[in-house]
């Protein structure tokens, strides 16, 4: 059997300097970090910083490296390989605006097929996994197995998500900042194999060979595996909304112990009319989780803008406070954080908060952290918000006749299909770099390998909290 190699990323022009071995003595793997930054930049940035959250570095570059080592330690103690894994890493300027930013990216540097010990023939494996399965390094000694880049400008410049910089501590006490260790764990997961090498936008396989990933992707409507589909079938599956699931045995057996029942909002009441029924909702990372019995009350909108919307970014007026007291407050997304809105309606006496999105799209959760919030909060789509607001137009100052009950569906697991297989992220509008190679955003609890880093992640990789490790076992780790 001859080994087939394909390079997936361009190599850096300059030689990379080995910085450190990021693994504990008892680890099942050895992960080395290879510094791709020039002097004075990235890992070598000399900007002075005070130690924070167990990170003893005294410069920005040192703290970045220590956080990177810490994340690598977690992966090294989780997976097993006799072949040391090299991560070519750098902090560089990435795409950024005042309101959004690319945090980082990572992936396999090379992919290999038909190497000695390959479990599946004619199948692409990421470099680190191929080396582990072969029992010998499949990559050239001067090449990393994983390439990783992270945003060096995040929160440090006014045009790059100001106020949302990386938290460099090791204790996960990041508050409203973006936890760098969680971001690193996520991106290293991609580099170790949490990705397909098939072009999910076109359905085309690399040299007509499937990725090992594709042997476990199943279209839950046709029950066909991606490895056996046509290009057109894969292309359609990648934008199916909830039509693609993970069929690996290890993940399937763990799903019932990791995923919680699906949240829902049931709308009823004399004034609800055609708006009655069950609504899909996104859960908040703050406040109490939904359960049984449901939290119910009349749905009452906050109105504090000239256009009739309600942002609830300031303490509620007397009229709005009277409306939401003892009821479920309906507010609009925008202008301030979700925790600010929740705190303001809570202070006014609301039993719960529903946030209507301000743009079309699938429902997603509510991010943020505030331990003083004790009411549940959920998010609904813009379309649902428009429908419900129309039914609230004839309300009195204290009653609407539209009842919202926030609870769970005990017969469905959040983020799973009817067969309790976890869903993959396949939004109707294809998102390169995100679609197919992530778990669904509907999963509850939030998973490390969702397309966004949620503030409630615990940095755990295994059940009963997370489904990352079972998937790695499925593909061969």
For each residue, the residues with C-beta under 8 A, 3 or more apart:
1: 114 115 116 118
2: 114
3: 112 113 114 115 116 138
4: 112 113 114 115
5: 110 111 112 138
6: 110 111 112 113 124 206 207
7: 10 11 109 110
8: 107 108 109 110 111 197
9: 107 109 147
10: 7
11: 7 143
12: 16 36 88
13:
14: 36 38
15: 142
16: 12 34 35 36 88 144
17: 34 35
18: 32 33 34 35
19: 32 33 34 35 43 65
20: 32 33 65 69
21: 30 31 32 84
22: 31 32 33 68 69 70 71 72 73 76
23: 27 29 30 31 72 73 76 77
24: 27 73 76 77
25:
26: 77
27: 23 24 30 73 76 77
28: 76 77 78 79 80 81
29: 23 75 76 79 80 81 84 85 132
30: 21 23 27 76 81 84 85
31: 21 22 23 72 73 75 76 84 85 86 87
32: 18 19 20 21 22 84 85 86 87
33: 18 19 20 22 65 68 69 72 87 89
34: 16 17 18 19 86 87 88 89 144
35: 16 17 18 19 42 43 44 65 89 90
36: 12 14 16 42 88 89 90
37: 41 42 43 44 61 90 91 92
38: 14 41 42 44
39: 44
40: 44 45 46
41: 37 38 44 45 91 92 152
42: 35 36 37 38 45 61 64 90 91 92 152
43: 19 35 37 61 64 65 68 89 90 91
44: 35 37 38 39 40 41 61
45: 40 41 42 59 60 61 64 91 152
46: 40 59 60 61
47: 59 60 61
48: 58 59 60
49: 52 57 58 59 60 63 168
50: 58
51: 55 56 57 58 63
52: 49 55 63 167 168 169
53: 167 168 169 170 171 172 173
54: 169 170 171
55: 51 52 63 66 67 70 168 169 170
56: 51 66
57: 49 51 61 62 63 64 65 66 168
58: 48 49 50 51 62
59: 45 46 47 48 49 62 63
60: 45 46 47 48 49 63 64
61: 37 42 43 44 45 46 47 57 64 65
62: 57 58 59 65 66
63: 49 51 52 55 57 59 60 66 67 168
64: 42 43 45 57 60 61 67 68 91 150 168 180
65: 19 20 33 35 43 57 61 62 68 69
66: 55 56 57 62 63 69 70 168 170
67: 55 63 64 70 71 166 168 170 180 181 184
68: 22 33 43 64 65 71 72 89 184
69: 20 22 33 65 66 72 73
70: 22 55 66 67 73 74 170 181
71: 22 67 68 74 75 181 184 185 188
72: 22 23 31 33 68 69 75 76 87 184 188
73: 22 23 24 27 31 69 70 76 77
74: 70 71 77 78 181 185 459 461
75: 29 31 71 72 78 79 185 188 189 192 461
76: 22 23 24 27 28 29 30 31 72 73 79 85
77: 23 24 26 27 28 73 74
78: 28 74 75 461 462 469
79: 28 29 75 76 132 192 472 477
80: 28 29 132 477
81: 28 29 30 84 85 128 131 132 477
82: 132 135
83: 128 131 132 134 135 136 137
84: 21 29 30 31 32 81 137
85: 29 30 31 32 76 81 128 131 145 146 192
86: 31 32 34 139 143 144 145 146
87: 31 32 33 34 72 106 144 145 146 147 148 188 191
88: 12 16 34 36 109 143 144 146 147 148
89: 33 34 35 36 43 68 148 149 150
90: 35 36 37 42 43 148 149 150
91: 37 41 42 43 45 64 149 150 151 152
92: 37 41 42 149 150 151 152
93: 96 151 152 153
94: 101 102 103 104 105 149 150 151 152 153
95: 101 102
96: 93 100 101 102 151 153 154 157 159 160 161
97: 100 101 159 160 161
98: 158 159 160 161 162
99: 161
100: 96 97 161
101: 94 95 96 97 151 154 160 161 164
102: 94 95 96 105 151
103: 94 150 151 154 178 183 453
104: 94 148 149 150 151 183 184 187
105: 94 102 148 149 187 190 433
106: 87 146 147 148 149 187 188 190 191
107: 8 9 126 146 147 190 191 195
108: 8 111 126 127 128 145 146 147 191 193 195 197
109: 7 8 9 88 127 139 143 144 145 146 147 191
110: 5 6 7 8 126 127 138 139 143 145
111: 5 6 8 108 124 125 126 127 130 197 206 211
112: 3 4 5 6 115 118 124 125 127 130 138
113: 3 4 6 118 121 122 123 124 125 209
114: 1 2 3 4 118 121 122
115: 1 3 4 112 118 125 130 133 134 138
116: 1 3 134 135 136
117: 133 134 135
118: 1 112 113 114 115 121 123 125 130 133 134
119: 133 212 476
120: 123 212 215
121: 113 114 118
122: 113 114 209 210
123: 113 118 120 209 210 211 212 215 227
124: 6 111 112 113 197 206 209 210 211 212
125: 111 112 113 115 118 129 130 133 193 211 212 476
126: 107 108 110 111 129 130 145 191 192 193 195 197
127: 108 109 110 111 112 130 131 138 139 145 146
128: 81 83 85 108 131 132 145 146 191 192 193
129: 125 126 132 133 192 193 212 475 476 477
130: 111 112 115 118 125 126 127 133 134 138
131: 81 83 85 127 128 134 136 137 138 139 145
132: 29 79 80 81 82 83 128 129 135 476 477
133: 115 117 118 119 125 129 130 476
134: 83 115 116 117 118 130 131 138
135: 82 83 116 117 132
136: 83 116 131
137: 83 84 131 141
138: 3 5 110 112 115 127 130 131 134
139: 86 109 110 127 131 143 144 145
140: 143
141: 137
142: 15
143: 11 86 88 109 110 139 140
144: 16 34 86 87 88 109 139 147
145: 85 86 87 108 109 110 126 127 128 131 139 191
146: 85 86 87 88 106 107 108 109 127 128 188 191 192
147: 9 87 88 106 107 108 109 144 191
148: 87 88 89 90 104 105 106 184 187 188 191
149: 89 90 91 92 94 104 105 106
150: 64 89 90 91 92 94 103 104 180 183 184 187
151: 91 92 93 94 96 101 102 103 104 154 160
152: 41 42 45 91 92 93 94 156
153: 93 94 96 156 157 160
154: 96 101 103 151 160 161 164 165 166 178
155: 160 161 162 163 164 165 166 177 178
156: 152 153 160 165
157: 96 153 160 162
158: 98 162
159: 96 97 98 162
160: 96 97 98 101 151 153 154 155 156 157
161: 96 97 98 99 100 101 154 155 164
162: 98 155 157 158 159
163: 155
164: 101 154 155 161 176 177 178
165: 154 155 156 177 178
166: 67 154 155 177 178 179 180 183
167: 52 53 173 174 175 177 178 179 180
168: 49 52 53 55 57 63 64 66 67 180
169: 52 53 54 55 172 173 174
170: 53 54 55 66 67 70 181
171: 53 54
172: 53 169 179 181 182 458 459
173: 53 167 169
174: 167 169 177 178 179 455
175: 167 369
176: 164 337 368 369 455
177: 155 164 165 166 167 174
178: 103 154 155 164 165 166 167 174 183 453
179: 166 167 172 174 182 183 453 455 457
180: 64 67 150 166 167 168 183 184
181: 67 70 71 74 170 172 184 185 459
182: 172 179 185 186 448 453 457 459
183: 103 104 150 166 178 179 180 186 187 453
184: 67 68 71 72 104 148 150 180 181 187 188
185: 71 74 75 181 182 188 189 448 459 461
186: 182 183 189 190 448 449 453
187: 104 105 106 148 150 183 184 190 191
188: 71 72 75 87 106 146 148 184 185 191 192
189: 75 185 186 192 193 194 448 449 468
190: 105 106 107 186 187 193 194 195 437
191: 87 106 107 108 109 126 128 145 146 147 148 187 188
192: 75 79 85 126 128 129 146 188 189 472 477
193: 108 125 126 128 129 189 190 212 213 472 475 476 477
194: 189 190 437 438 449 468 471 472
195: 107 108 126 190 211 213 437
196: 200 211 213 214 217 226 436 437
197: 8 108 111 124 126 206 211 213
198: 203 204 205 206 210 211 213 214 226 234
199: 202 203 204 205 206
200: 196 203 234 235 238 430 435 436 437
201: 235 238 430 432 435
202: 199 231 235
203: 198 199 200 229 230 231 232 233 234 235 238
204: 198 199 231
205: 198 199 208 209 210 211 214 231
206: 6 111 124 197 198 199 209 211
207: 6
208: 205
209: 113 122 123 124 205 206
210: 122 123 124 198 205 214 215 226 227
211: 111 123 124 125 195 196 197 198 205 206 214
212: 119 120 123 124 125 129 193 215 216 475 476
213: 193 195 196 197 198 216 217 226 437 475
214: 196 198 205 210 211 217 225 226 227
215: 120 123 210 212 225 226 227
216: 212 213 225 246 247 248 471 474 475
217: 196 213 214 225 226 227 237 244 245 246 247 424 436
218: 223 224 225 226 244 245 246 247 421
219: 222 223 224 225 226 229 233 237 240 243 244 245
220: 223 242 243 244 245 417 418 419 421 423
221: 240 243
222: 219 233
223: 218 219 220
224: 218 219 228 229 233
225: 214 215 216 217 218 219 228 229 247
226: 196 198 210 213 214 215 217 218 219 229 234 237
227: 123 210 214 215 217
228: 224 225
229: 203 219 224 225 226 233 234 237
230: 203 233 234
231: 202 203 204 205 234 235
232: 203 235 236
233: 203 219 222 224 229 230 236 237
234: 198 200 203 226 229 230 231 237 238
235: 200 201 202 203 231 232 238 239
236: 232 233 239 240
237: 217 219 226 229 233 234 240 243 244 426
238: 200 201 203 234 235 244 426 430 435 436
239: 235 236 426 427 428 429 430 435
240: 219 221 236 237 243 244 426 428
241: 362 426 427 428
242: 220 417 423 426 440 442
243: 219 220 221 237 240 426
244: 217 218 219 220 237 238 240 423 424 426 436
245: 217 218 219 220 416 417 419 421 422 423 424
246: 216 217 218 251 252 421 422 423 424 439 471 474
247: 216 217 218 225 252 421
248: 216 251 252 470 471 473 474 475
249: 252 253 474
250: 253 254 470 471 473 474
251: 246 248 254 255 421 422 467 470 471 474
252: 246 247 248 249 255 420 421
253: 249 250 470
254: 250 251 257 258 463 467 470
255: 251 252 258 259 413 416 420 421 422 467
256: 259 413 420
257: 254 463 464
258: 254 255 445 463 464 465 466 467
259: 255 256 413 414 415 416 422 443 444 445
260: 289 408 413 414 444 445
261: 408 409 410 411 412 413 414
262: 408 409 412 413 414 415 442 444
263: 281 282 283 290 378 406 407 408 409 414 444
264: 278 279 280 281 406 407 408 409
265: 278 279 281 354 378 380 404 405 406
266: 277 278 279 294 404 405 407
267: 272 275 276 277 278 279 299 388 402 403 404 405
268: 272 276 403 405
269: 272 276 298 400 401 402 403
270: 401
271: 391 394 395 400 401 402
272: 267 268 269 275 276 391 401 402 403
273: 276 391
274:
275: 267 272 387 388 390 391 402
276: 267 268 269 272 273
277: 266 267
278: 264 265 266 267 409
279: 264 265 266 267 380 384
280: 264 363 380 381
281: 263 264 265 354 363 378 379 380 406
282: 263 363 364 365 366 378 379 380 441
283: 263 289 290 365 366 378 414 444
284: 287 338 342 365 366 368 376 377 378 379
285: 365 366 367 368 369 446 454 455 456
286: 338 339 342 366 368 369 370 371 373 377
287: 284 342 370 373 374 375 376 377
288: 374 375 376
289: 260 283 376
290: 263 283 294 295 376 378 406 407 408
291: 407 408
292: 407 408 410
293: 407
294: 266 290 405 406 407 408
295: 290 328 351 352 375 376 405 406 407
296: 328 351 403 404 405 406
297: 326 327 328 350 351 352 403 404
298: 269 327 328 399 400 401 402 403 404
299: 267 327 328 330 354 388 392 400 402 403 404
300: 323 324 327 328 329 330 392 395 398 399 400
301: 310 323 329 330 331 389 392 395
302: 310 311 312 316 320 323 324 329 330 331 345
303: 308 309 310 320
304: 309 310 311 312 314 316 317 320
305: 308 309 310 311 332
306:
307:
308: 303 305
309: 303 304 305 332
310: 301 302 303 304 305 320 330 331 332
311: 302 304 305 331 332 334 335 336 341
312: 302 304 316 320 329 331 340 341 344 345
313: 335 336 340 341 344
314: 304 344
315: 344 347 348
316: 302 304 312 320 321 324 344 345 347 348
317: 304 320 321
318: 321 322
319: 322 323 397
320: 302 303 304 310 312 316 317 323 324 348
321: 316 317 318 324 325 348 349
322: 318 319 325 397 398
323: 300 301 302 319 320 327 395 397 398
324: 300 302 316 320 321 327 328 329 345 348 349 350
325: 321 322 348 349 350
326: 297 349 350 351
327: 297 298 299 300 323 324 350 351 400
328: 295 296 297 298 299 300 324 350 351 352 353 354 404 406
329: 300 301 302 312 324 345 348 350 352 353 354
330: 299 300 301 302 310 354 356 385 388 389 392
331: 301 302 310 311 312 341 345 353 354 355 356
332: 305 309 310 311 355 356 358 385
333: 338 355 356 357 358 379
334: 311 358
335: 311 313
336: 311 313 340 341
337: 176 340 341 368
338: 284 286 333 341 342 355 366 367 368 377
339: 286 342 343 368 369 370 373
340: 312 313 336 337 343 344
341: 311 312 313 331 336 337 338 344 345 353 355
342: 284 286 287 338 339 345 346 353 370 373 375 377
343: 339 340 346 347 370 372 373
344: 312 313 314 315 316 340 341 347 348
345: 302 312 316 324 329 331 341 342 348 350 353 375
346: 342 343 349 350 353 373 374 375
347: 315 316 343 344
348: 315 316 320 321 324 325 329 344 345
349: 321 324 325 326 346
350: 297 324 325 326 327 328 329 345 346 353 375
351: 295 296 297 326 327 328 375
352: 295 297 328 329 375 376 377 378 404 406
353: 328 329 331 341 342 345 346 350 375 376 377 378
354: 265 281 299 328 329 330 331 377 378 379 380 404 406
355: 331 332 333 338 341 366 377 378 379 380
356: 330 331 332 333 379 380 381 382 384 385 386 388 389
357: 333 360 361 363 379 380 381 382 385
358: 332 333 334 382
359: 382
360: 357 381 382 383
361: 357 364 381 382 427
362: 241 381 427 428 441
363: 280 281 282 357 379 380 381
364: 282 361 379 441 452
365: 282 283 284 285 379 441 446 454
366: 282 283 284 285 286 338 355 377 378 379
367: 285 338 454 455
368: 176 284 285 286 337 338 339 455
369: 175 176 285 286 339 455 456
370: 286 287 339 342 343 373
371: 286
372: 343
373: 286 287 339 342 343 346 370 377
374: 287 288 346
375: 287 288 295 342 345 346 350 351 352 353
376: 284 287 288 289 290 295 352 353 406
377: 284 286 287 338 342 352 353 354 355 366 373
378: 263 265 281 282 283 284 290 352 353 354 355 366 406
379: 281 282 284 333 354 355 356 357 363 364 365 366
380: 265 279 280 281 282 354 355 356 357 363 384 385 388
381: 280 356 357 360 361 362 363 384 385
382: 356 357 358 359 360 361 385 386
383: 360 386 387
384: 279 356 380 381 387 388
385: 330 332 356 357 380 381 382 388 389
386: 356 382 383 389 390
387: 275 383 384 390 391
388: 267 275 299 330 356 380 384 385 391 392 402
389: 301 330 356 385 386 392 393
390: 275 386 387 393
391: 271 272 273 275 387 388 400 402
392: 299 300 301 330 388 389 395 400 402
393: 389 390
394: 271
395: 271 300 301 323 392 399 400 401 402
396: 399 400
397: 319 322 323
398: 300 322 323
399: 298 300 395 396
400: 269 271 298 299 300 327 391 392 395 396
401: 269 270 271 272 298 395
402: 267 269 271 272 275 298 299 388 391 392 395
403: 267 268 269 272 296 297 298 299
404: 265 266 267 296 297 298 299 328 352 354
405: 265 266 267 268 294 295 296
406: 263 264 265 281 290 294 295 296 328 352 354 376 378
407: 263 264 266 290 291 292 293 294 295
408: 260 261 262 263 264 290 291 292 294
409: 261 262 263 264 278 412
410: 261 292
411: 261
412: 261 262 409 416
413: 255 256 259 260 261 262 416 420
414: 259 260 261 262 263 283 442 443 444
415: 259 262 422 423 439 440 441 442 443 444 447
416: 245 255 259 412 413 419 420 421 422 423 443
417: 220 242 245 420 421 423
418: 220
419: 220 245 416
420: 252 255 256 413 416 417
421: 218 220 245 246 247 251 252 255 416 417
422: 245 246 251 255 259 415 416 439 440 443 467
423: 220 242 244 245 246 415 416 417 426 439 440 442 443
424: 217 244 245 246 436 438 439 440
425: 431 434 435 436 437 438 439 440 441 450 451
426: 237 238 239 240 241 242 243 244 423 435 436 440
427: 239 241 361 362 430 431 435
428: 239 240 241 362
429: 239
430: 200 201 238 239 427 435
431: 425 427 434 435 451
432: 201 435
433: 105 437
434: 425 431 437 438 451
435: 200 201 238 239 425 426 427 430 431 432 438
436: 196 200 217 238 244 424 425 426
437: 190 194 195 196 200 213 425 433 434
438: 194 424 425 434 435 449 450 451
439: 246 415 422 423 424 425 443 447 449 450 467
440: 242 415 422 423 424 425 426 443 450
441: 282 362 364 365 415 425 450 451 452
442: 242 262 414 415 423
443: 259 414 415 416 422 423 439 440 446 447 450 467
444: 259 260 262 263 283 414 415
445: 258 259 260 456 465
446: 285 365 443 450 454 456 457
447: 415 439 443 450 466 467 468
448: 182 185 186 189 457 459 460 461 466 468
449: 186 189 194 438 439 467 468 471
450: 425 438 439 440 441 443 446 447 454
451: 425 431 434 438 441
452: 364 441
453: 103 178 179 182 183 186 457
454: 285 365 367 446 450 457
455: 174 176 179 285 367 368 369
456: 285 369 445 446
457: 179 182 446 448 453 454
458: 172 465 466
459: 74 172 181 182 185 448
460: 448 465 466
461: 74 75 78 185 448 466 468 469
462: 78 465 466 468 469 470
463: 254 257 258 466 467 469 470
464: 257 258
465: 258 445 458 460 462
466: 258 447 448 458 460 461 462 463 469
467: 251 254 255 258 422 439 443 447 449 463 470 471
468: 189 194 447 448 449 461 462 471 472
469: 78 461 462 463 466 472 473
470: 248 250 251 253 254 462 463 467 473 474
471: 194 216 246 248 250 251 449 467 468 474 475
472: 79 192 193 194 468 469 475 477
473: 248 250 469 470 476 477
474: 216 246 248 249 250 251 470 471
475: 129 193 212 213 216 248 471 472
476: 119 125 129 132 133 193 212 473
477: 79 80 81 129 132 192 193 472 473
